[in-house]
């Protein structure tokens, strides 16, 4: 995605970034929480870098 959260999270968890991107899209479409979680993880990424 735009901010690199999927790649960062994938490397931390040992999961392919594509799986994480699909999870974010499903979260946005079905539950409406994917975008909020994405932004929170982006902030965590910035703080820990």
mmCIF file as Biopython writes it, N, C-alpha, C and O atoms, coordinates in Angstrom:
data_model
#
loop_
_atom_site.group_PDB
_atom_site.id
_atom_site.type_symbol
_atom_site.label_atom_id
_atom_site.label_alt_id
_atom_site.label_comp_id
_atom_site.label_asym_id
_atom_site.label_entity_id
_atom_site.label_seq_id
_atom_site.pdbx_PDB_ins_code
_atom_site.Cartn_x
_atom_site.Cartn_y
_atom_site.Cartn_z
_atom_site.occupancy
_atom_site.B_iso_or_equiv
_atom_site.auth_seq_id
_atom_site.auth_asym_id
_atom_site.pdbx_PDB_model_num
ATOM 1   N N  . UNK A ? 1  ? 0.831   -1.183  0.000  1.0 0.0 1  A 1 
ATOM 2   C CA . UNK A ? 1  ? 0.000   0.000   0.000  1.0 0.0 1  A 1 
ATOM 3   C C  . UNK A ? 1  ? 0.872   1.241   0.000  1.0 0.0 1  A 1 
ATOM 4   O O  . UNK A ? 1  ? 2.039   1.174   -0.386 1.0 0.0 1  A 1 
ATOM 5   N N  . UNK A ? 2  ? 0.348   2.330   0.410  1.0 0.0 2  A 1 
ATOM 6   C CA . UNK A ? 2  ? 1.016   3.609   0.248  1.0 0.0 2  A 1 
ATOM 7   C C  . UNK A ? 2  ? 2.136   3.830   1.269  1.0 0.0 2  A 1 
ATOM 8   O O  . UNK A ? 2  ? 3.208   4.310   0.900  1.0 0.0 2  A 1 
ATOM 9   N N  . UNK A ? 3  ? 1.920   3.501   2.507  1.0 0.0 3  A 1 
ATOM 10  C CA . UNK A ? 3  ? 2.852   3.861   3.569  1.0 0.0 3  A 1 
ATOM 11  C C  . UNK A ? 3  ? 3.842   2.763   3.934  1.0 0.0 3  A 1 
ATOM 12  O O  . UNK A ? 3  ? 4.676   2.968   4.816  1.0 0.0 3  A 1 
ATOM 13  N N  . UNK A ? 4  ? 3.777   1.630   3.297  1.0 0.0 4  A 1 
ATOM 14  C CA . UNK A ? 4  ? 4.725   0.550   3.557  1.0 0.0 4  A 1 
ATOM 15  C C  . UNK A ? 4  ? 4.442   -0.278  4.793  1.0 0.0 4  A 1 
ATOM 16  O O  . UNK A ? 4  ? 5.314   -1.012  5.258  1.0 0.0 4  A 1 
ATOM 17  N N  . UNK A ? 5  ? 3.255   -0.174  5.327  1.0 0.0 5  A 1 
ATOM 18  C CA . UNK A ? 5  ? 2.908   -0.899  6.550  1.0 0.0 5  A 1 
ATOM 19  C C  . UNK A ? 5  ? 2.837   -2.396  6.296  1.0 0.0 5  A 1 
ATOM 20  O O  . UNK A ? 5  ? 3.279   -3.184  7.132  1.0 0.0 5  A 1 
ATOM 21  N N  . UNK A ? 6  ? 2.295   -2.795  5.173  1.0 0.0 6  A 1 
ATOM 22  C CA . UNK A ? 6  ? 2.147   -4.225  4.886  1.0 0.0 6  A 1 
ATOM 23  C C  . UNK A ? 6  ? 3.500   -4.916  4.779  1.0 0.0 6  A 1 
ATOM 24  O O  . UNK A ? 6  ? 3.690   -6.005  5.320  1.0 0.0 6  A 1 
ATOM 25  N N  . UNK A ? 7  ? 4.440   -4.284  4.083  1.0 0.0 7  A 1 
ATOM 26  C CA . UNK A ? 7  ? 5.778   -4.861  3.978  1.0 0.0 7  A 1 
ATOM 27  C C  . UNK A ? 7  ? 6.462   -4.918  5.332  1.0 0.0 7  A 1 
ATOM 28  O O  . UNK A ? 7  ? 7.093   -5.920  5.669  1.0 0.0 7  A 1 
ATOM 29  N N  . UNK A ? 8  ? 6.339   -3.851  6.110  1.0 0.0 8  A 1 
ATOM 30  C CA . UNK A ? 8  ? 6.955   -3.778  7.431  1.0 0.0 8  A 1 
ATOM 31  C C  . UNK A ? 8  ? 6.365   -4.846  8.356  1.0 0.0 8  A 1 
ATOM 32  O O  . UNK A ? 8  ? 7.098   -5.565  9.036  1.0 0.0 8  A 1 
ATOM 33  N N  . UNK A ? 9  ? 5.038   -4.938  8.372  1.0 0.0 9  A 1 
ATOM 34  C CA . UNK A ? 9  ? 4.375   -5.904  9.236  1.0 0.0 9  A 1 
ATOM 35  C C  . UNK A ? 9  ? 4.654   -7.335  8.779  1.0 0.0 9  A 1 
ATOM 36  O O  . UNK A ? 9  ? 4.819   -8.236  9.601  1.0 0.0 9  A 1 
ATOM 37  N N  . UNK A ? 10 ? 4.704   -7.534  7.471  1.0 0.0 10 A 1 
ATOM 38  C CA . UNK A ? 10 ? 5.013   -8.857  6.945  1.0 0.0 10 A 1 
ATOM 39  C C  . UNK A ? 10 ? 6.399   -9.326  7.330  1.0 0.0 10 A 1 
ATOM 40  O O  . UNK A ? 10 ? 6.595   -10.497 7.652  1.0 0.0 10 A 1 
ATOM 41  N N  . UNK A ? 11 ? 7.363   -8.416  7.299  1.0 0.0 11 A 1 
ATOM 42  C CA . UNK A ? 11 ? 8.722   -8.796  7.689  1.0 0.0 11 A 1 
ATOM 43  C C  . UNK A ? 11 ? 8.816   -9.075  9.188  1.0 0.0 11 A 1 
ATOM 44  O O  . UNK A ? 11 ? 9.589   -9.937  9.607  1.0 0.0 11 A 1 
ATOM 45  N N  . UNK A ? 12 ? 8.051   -8.366  9.989  1.0 0.0 12 A 1 
ATOM 46  C CA . UNK A ? 12 ? 8.044   -8.591  11.440 1.0 0.0 12 A 1 
ATOM 47  C C  . UNK A ? 12 ? 7.391   -9.927  11.808 1.0 0.0 12 A 1 
ATOM 48  O O  . UNK A ? 12 ? 7.833   -10.611 12.731 1.0 0.0 12 A 1 
ATOM 49  N N  . UNK A ? 13 ? 6.330   -10.287 11.072 1.0 0.0 13 A 1 
ATOM 50  C CA . UNK A ? 13 ? 5.568   -11.484 11.401 1.0 0.0 13 A 1 
ATOM 51  C C  . UNK A ? 13 ? 5.963   -12.702 10.577 1.0 0.0 13 A 1 
ATOM 52  O O  . UNK A ? 13 ? 5.530   -13.814 10.881 1.0 0.0 13 A 1 
ATOM 53  N N  . UNK A ? 14 ? 6.775   -12.516 9.542  1.0 0.0 14 A 1 
ATOM 54  C CA . UNK A ? 14 ? 7.160   -13.629 8.694  1.0 0.0 14 A 1 
ATOM 55  C C  . UNK A ? 14 ? 6.054   -14.076 7.747  1.0 0.0 14 A 1 
ATOM 56  O O  . UNK A ? 14 ? 5.990   -15.244 7.363  1.0 0.0 14 A 1 
ATOM 57  N N  . UNK A ? 15 ? 5.188   -13.149 7.374  1.0 0.0 15 A 1 
ATOM 58  C CA . UNK A ? 15 ? 4.058   -13.430 6.485  1.0 0.0 15 A 1 
ATOM 59  C C  . UNK A ? 15 ? 4.249   -12.603 5.216  1.0 0.0 15 A 1 
ATOM 60  O O  . UNK A ? 15 ? 4.810   -11.508 5.255  1.0 0.0 15 A 1 
ATOM 61  N N  . UNK A ? 16 ? 3.776   -13.141 4.091  1.0 0.0 16 A 1 
ATOM 62  C CA . UNK A ? 16 ? 3.851   -12.405 2.839  1.0 0.0 16 A 1 
ATOM 63  C C  . UNK A ? 16 ? 3.008   -11.130 2.923  1.0 0.0 16 A 1 
ATOM 64  O O  . UNK A ? 16 ? 1.905   -11.149 3.470  1.0 0.0 16 A 1 
ATOM 65  N N  . UNK A ? 17 ? 3.520   -10.035 2.386  1.0 0.0 17 A 1 
ATOM 66  C CA . UNK A ? 17 ? 2.829   -8.751  2.440  1.0 0.0 17 A 1 
ATOM 67  C C  . UNK A ? 17 ? 1.493   -8.789  1.704  1.0 0.0 17 A 1 
ATOM 68  O O  . UNK A ? 17 ? 0.570   -8.058  2.064  1.0 0.0 17 A 1 
ATOM 69  N N  . UNK A ? 18 ? 1.380   -9.623  0.688  1.0 0.0 18 A 1 
ATOM 70  C CA . UNK A ? 18 ? 0.126   -9.719  -0.062 1.0 0.0 18 A 1 
ATOM 71  C C  . UNK A ? 18 ? -1.012  -10.224 0.821  1.0 0.0 18 A 1 
ATOM 72  O O  . UNK A ? 18 ? -2.144  -9.756  0.702  1.0 0.0 18 A 1 
ATOM 73  N N  . UNK A ? 19 ? -0.725  -11.160 1.691  1.0 0.0 19 A 1 
ATOM 74  C CA . UNK A ? 19 ? -1.744  -11.677 2.611  1.0 0.0 19 A 1 
ATOM 75  C C  . UNK A ? 19 ? -2.219  -10.566 3.549  1.0 0.0 19 A 1 
ATOM 76  O O  . UNK A ? 19 ? -3.411  -10.456 3.838  1.0 0.0 19 A 1 
ATOM 77  N N  . UNK A ? 20 ? -1.297  -9.764  4.012  1.0 0.0 20 A 1 
ATOM 78  C CA . UNK A ? 20 ? -1.651  -8.666  4.919  1.0 0.0 20 A 1 
ATOM 79  C C  . UNK A ? 20 ? -2.466  -7.610  4.183  1.0 0.0 20 A 1 
ATOM 80  O O  . UNK A ? 20 ? -3.423  -7.072  4.739  1.0 0.0 20 A 1 
ATOM 81  N N  . UNK A ? 21 ? -2.102  -7.309  2.949  1.0 0.0 21 A 1 
ATOM 82  C CA . UNK A ? 21 ? -2.870  -6.343  2.157  1.0 0.0 21 A 1 
ATOM 83  C C  . UNK A ? 21 ? -4.304  -6.827  1.952  1.0 0.0 21 A 1 
ATOM 84  O O  . UNK A ? 21 ? -5.249  -6.046  2.064  1.0 0.0 21 A 1 
ATOM 85  N N  . UNK A ? 22 ? -4.463  -8.101  1.655  1.0 0.0 22 A 1 
ATOM 86  C CA . UNK A ? 22 ? -5.808  -8.654  1.476  1.0 0.0 22 A 1 
ATOM 87  C C  . UNK A ? 22 ? -6.597  -8.566  2.777  1.0 0.0 22 A 1 
ATOM 88  O O  . UNK A ? 22 ? -7.790  -8.264  2.762  1.0 0.0 22 A 1 
ATOM 89  N N  . UNK A ? 23 ? -5.940  -8.827  3.897  1.0 0.0 23 A 1 
ATOM 90  C CA . UNK A ? 23 ? -6.614  -8.719  5.202  1.0 0.0 23 A 1 
ATOM 91  C C  . UNK A ? 23 ? -7.075  -7.286  5.474  1.0 0.0 23 A 1 
ATOM 92  O O  . UNK A ? 23 ? -8.166  -7.075  6.003  1.0 0.0 23 A 1 
ATOM 93  N N  . UNK A ? 24 ? -6.249  -6.304  5.114  1.0 0.0 24 A 1 
ATOM 94  C CA . UNK A ? 24 ? -6.651  -4.904  5.289  1.0 0.0 24 A 1 
ATOM 95  C C  . UNK A ? 24 ? -7.860  -4.565  4.424  1.0 0.0 24 A 1 
ATOM 96  O O  . UNK A ? 24 ? -8.788  -3.900  4.886  1.0 0.0 24 A 1 
ATOM 97  N N  . UNK A ? 25 ? -7.854  -5.019  3.173  1.0 0.0 25 A 1 
ATOM 98  C CA . UNK A ? 25 ? -8.983  -4.741  2.274  1.0 0.0 25 A 1 
ATOM 99  C C  . UNK A ? 25 ? -10.255 -5.399  2.790  1.0 0.0 25 A 1 
ATOM 100 O O  . UNK A ? 25 ? -11.319 -4.779  2.781  1.0 0.0 25 A 1 
ATOM 101 N N  . UNK A ? 26 ? -10.159 -6.634  3.236  1.0 0.0 26 A 1 
ATOM 102 C CA . UNK A ? 26 ? -11.329 -7.313  3.801  1.0 0.0 26 A 1 
ATOM 103 C C  . UNK A ? 26 ? -11.809 -6.590  5.058  1.0 0.0 26 A 1 
ATOM 104 O O  . UNK A ? 26 ? -13.012 -6.447  5.279  1.0 0.0 26 A 1 
ATOM 105 N N  . UNK A ? 27 ? -10.870 -6.137  5.874  1.0 0.0 27 A 1 
ATOM 106 C CA . UNK A ? 27 ? -11.239 -5.398  7.078  1.0 0.0 27 A 1 
ATOM 107 C C  . UNK A ? 27 ? -11.988 -4.117  6.763  1.0 0.0 27 A 1 
ATOM 108 O O  . UNK A ? 27 ? -12.934 -3.760  7.464  1.0 0.0 27 A 1 
ATOM 109 N N  . UNK A ? 28 ? -11.573 -3.426  5.715  1.0 0.0 28 A 1 
ATOM 110 C CA . UNK A ? 28 ? -12.257 -2.188  5.330  1.0 0.0 28 A 1 
ATOM 111 C C  . UNK A ? 28 ? -13.632 -2.492  4.745  1.0 0.0 28 A 1 
ATOM 112 O O  . UNK A ? 28 ? -14.615 -1.842  5.101  1.0 0.0 28 A 1 
ATOM 113 N N  . UNK A ? 29 ? -13.706 -3.466  3.859  1.0 0.0 29 A 1 
ATOM 114 C CA . UNK A ? 29 ? -14.969 -3.741  3.174  1.0 0.0 29 A 1 
ATOM 115 C C  . UNK A ? 29 ? -16.039 -4.344  4.077  1.0 0.0 29 A 1 
ATOM 116 O O  . UNK A ? 29 ? -17.211 -3.979  3.981  1.0 0.0 29 A 1 
ATOM 117 N N  . UNK A ? 30 ? -15.644 -5.261  4.948  1.0 0.0 30 A 1 
ATOM 118 C CA . UNK A ? 30 ? -16.644 -5.978  5.743  1.0 0.0 30 A 1 
ATOM 119 C C  . UNK A ? 30 ? -16.827 -5.442  7.161  1.0 0.0 30 A 1 
ATOM 120 O O  . UNK A ? 30 ? -17.926 -5.504  7.711  1.0 0.0 30 A 1 
ATOM 121 N N  . UNK A ? 31 ? -15.766 -4.923  7.745  1.0 0.0 31 A 1 
ATOM 122 C CA . UNK A ? 31 ? -15.849 -4.519  9.148  1.0 0.0 31 A 1 
ATOM 123 C C  . UNK A ? 31 ? -15.623 -3.031  9.360  1.0 0.0 31 A 1 
ATOM 124 O O  . UNK A ? 31 ? -15.972 -2.509  10.419 1.0 0.0 31 A 1 
ATOM 125 N N  . UNK A ? 32 ? -15.050 -2.331  8.384  1.0 0.0 32 A 1 
ATOM 126 C CA . UNK A ? 32 ? -14.817 -0.897  8.501  1.0 0.0 32 A 1 
ATOM 127 C C  . UNK A ? 32 ? -13.691 -0.536  9.447  1.0 0.0 32 A 1 
ATOM 128 O O  . UNK A ? 32 ? -13.601 0.613   9.878  1.0 0.0 32 A 1 
ATOM 129 N N  . UNK A ? 33 ? -12.824 -1.488  9.785  1.0 0.0 33 A 1 
ATOM 130 C CA . UNK A ? 33 ? -11.759 -1.203  10.745 1.0 0.0 33 A 1 
ATOM 131 C C  . UNK A ? 33 ? -10.363 -1.274  10.139 1.0 0.0 33 A 1 
ATOM 132 O O  . UNK A ? 33 ? -9.389  -0.911  10.798 1.0 0.0 33 A 1 
ATOM 133 N N  . UNK A ? 34 ? -10.253 -1.723  8.923  1.0 0.0 34 A 1 
ATOM 134 C CA . UNK A ? 34 ? -8.935  -1.902  8.321  1.0 0.0 34 A 1 
ATOM 135 C C  . UNK A ? 34 ? -8.153  -0.613  8.199  1.0 0.0 34 A 1 
ATOM 136 O O  . UNK A ? 34 ? -6.947  -0.602  8.444  1.0 0.0 34 A 1 
ATOM 137 N N  . UNK A ? 35 ? -8.807  0.475   7.825  1.0 0.0 35 A 1 
ATOM 138 C CA . UNK A ? 35 ? -8.120  1.753   7.647  1.0 0.0 35 A 1 
ATOM 139 C C  . UNK A ? 35 ? -7.610  2.292   8.972  1.0 0.0 35 A 1 
ATOM 140 O O  . UNK A ? 35 ? -6.493  2.803   9.038  1.0 0.0 35 A 1 
ATOM 141 N N  . UNK A ? 36 ? -8.402  2.188   10.019 1.0 0.0 36 A 1 
ATOM 142 C CA . UNK A ? 36 ? -7.971  2.653   11.337 1.0 0.0 36 A 1 
ATOM 143 C C  . UNK A ? 36 ? -6.785  1.863   11.857 1.0 0.0 36 A 1 
ATOM 144 O O  . UNK A ? 36 ? -5.836  2.435   12.393 1.0 0.0 36 A 1 
ATOM 145 N N  . UNK A ? 37 ? -6.839  0.564   11.700 1.0 0.0 37 A 1 
ATOM 146 C CA . UNK A ? 37 ? -5.726  -0.285  12.133 1.0 0.0 37 A 1 
ATOM 147 C C  . UNK A ? 37 ? -4.481  0.029   11.311 1.0 0.0 37 A 1 
ATOM 148 O O  . UNK A ? 37 ? -3.372  0.067   11.844 1.0 0.0 37 A 1 
ATOM 149 N N  . UNK A ? 38 ? -4.669  0.253   10.009 1.0 0.0 38 A 1 
ATOM 150 C CA . UNK A ? 38 ? -3.549  0.580   9.131  1.0 0.0 38 A 1 
ATOM 151 C C  . UNK A ? 38 ? -2.854  1.861   9.606  1.0 0.0 38 A 1 
ATOM 152 O O  . UNK A ? 38 ? -1.626  1.910   9.671  1.0 0.0 38 A 1 
ATOM 153 N N  . UNK A ? 39 ? -3.629  2.888   9.934  1.0 0.0 39 A 1 
ATOM 154 C CA . UNK A ? 39 ? -3.048  4.155   10.389 1.0 0.0 39 A 1 
ATOM 155 C C  . UNK A ? 39 ? -2.355  4.009   11.743 1.0 0.0 39 A 1 
ATOM 156 O O  . UNK A ? 39 ? -1.306  4.613   11.965 1.0 0.0 39 A 1 
ATOM 157 N N  . UNK A ? 40 ? -2.917  3.228   12.633 1.0 0.0 40 A 1 
ATOM 158 C CA . UNK A ? 40 ? -2.279  2.982   13.928 1.0 0.0 40 A 1 
ATOM 159 C C  . UNK A ? 40 ? -0.954  2.253   13.735 1.0 0.0 40 A 1 
ATOM 160 O O  . UNK A ? 40 ? 0.044   2.602   14.365 1.0 0.0 40 A 1 
ATOM 161 N N  . UNK A ? 41 ? -0.939  1.246   12.868 1.0 0.0 41 A 1 
ATOM 162 C CA . UNK A ? 41 ? 0.307   0.521   12.600 1.0 0.0 41 A 1 
ATOM 163 C C  . UNK A ? 41 ? 1.336   1.416   11.924 1.0 0.0 41 A 1 
ATOM 164 O O  . UNK A ? 41 ? 2.535   1.258   12.158 1.0 0.0 41 A 1 
ATOM 165 N N  . UNK A ? 42 ? 0.890   2.353   11.089 1.0 0.0 42 A 1 
ATOM 166 C CA . UNK A ? 42 ? 1.803   3.308   10.464 1.0 0.0 42 A 1 
ATOM 167 C C  . UNK A ? 42 ? 2.472   4.182   11.533 1.0 0.0 42 A 1 
ATOM 168 O O  . UNK A ? 42 ? 3.671   4.449   11.457 1.0 0.0 42 A 1 
ATOM 169 N N  . UNK A ? 43 ? 1.704   4.618   12.511 1.0 0.0 43 A 1 
ATOM 170 C CA . UNK A ? 43 ? 2.272   5.412   13.600 1.0 0.0 43 A 1 
ATOM 171 C C  . UNK A ? 43 ? 3.267   4.589   14.413 1.0 0.0 43 A 1 
ATOM 172 O O  . UNK A ? 43 ? 4.322   5.094   14.796 1.0 0.0 43 A 1 
ATOM 173 N N  . UNK A ? 44 ? 2.942   3.337   14.675 1.0 0.0 44 A 1 
ATOM 174 C CA . UNK A ? 44 ? 3.864   2.453   15.405 1.0 0.0 44 A 1 
ATOM 175 C C  . UNK A ? 44 ? 5.151   2.264   14.611 1.0 0.0 44 A 1 
ATOM 176 O O  . UNK A ? 44 ? 6.245   2.261   15.176 1.0 0.0 44 A 1 
ATOM 177 N N  . UNK A ? 45 ? 5.014   2.109   13.315 1.0 0.0 45 A 1 
ATOM 178 C CA . UNK A ? 45 ? 6.185   1.951   12.442 1.0 0.0 45 A 1 
ATOM 179 C C  . UNK A ? 45 ? 7.087   3.175   12.519 1.0 0.0 45 A 1 
ATOM 180 O O  . UNK A ? 45 ? 8.308   3.047   12.604 1.0 0.0 45 A 1 
ATOM 181 N N  . UNK A ? 46 ? 6.489   4.355   12.489 1.0 0.0 46 A 1 
ATOM 182 C CA . UNK A ? 46 ? 7.278   5.594   12.551 1.0 0.0 46 A 1 
ATOM 183 C C  . UNK A ? 46 ? 7.974   5.721   13.902 1.0 0.0 46 A 1 
ATOM 184 O O  . UNK A ? 46 ? 9.150   6.080   13.959 1.0 0.0 46 A 1 
ATOM 185 N N  . UNK A ? 47 ? 7.268   5.434   14.977 1.0 0.0 47 A 1 
ATOM 186 C CA . UNK A ? 47 ? 7.810   5.596   16.320 1.0 0.0 47 A 1 
ATOM 187 C C  . UNK A ? 47 ? 8.955   4.616   16.571 1.0 0.0 47 A 1 
ATOM 188 O O  . UNK A ? 47 ? 9.955   4.978   17.191 1.0 0.0 47 A 1 
ATOM 189 N N  . UNK A ? 48 ? 8.813   3.376   16.094 1.0 0.0 48 A 1 
ATOM 190 C CA . UNK A ? 48 ? 9.833   2.366   16.360 1.0 0.0 48 A 1 
ATOM 191 C C  . UNK A ? 48 ? 11.021  2.439   15.406 1.0 0.0 48 A 1 
ATOM 192 O O  . UNK A ? 48 ? 12.037  1.782   15.633 1.0 0.0 48 A 1 
ATOM 193 N N  . UNK A ? 49 ? 10.902  3.231   14.343 1.0 0.0 49 A 1 
ATOM 194 C CA . UNK A ? 49 ? 12.028  3.323   13.392 1.0 0.0 49 A 1 
ATOM 195 C C  . UNK A ? 49 ? 13.081  4.311   13.841 1.0 0.0 49 A 1 
ATOM 196 O O  . UNK A ? 49 ? 14.084  4.500   13.153 1.0 0.0 49 A 1 
#
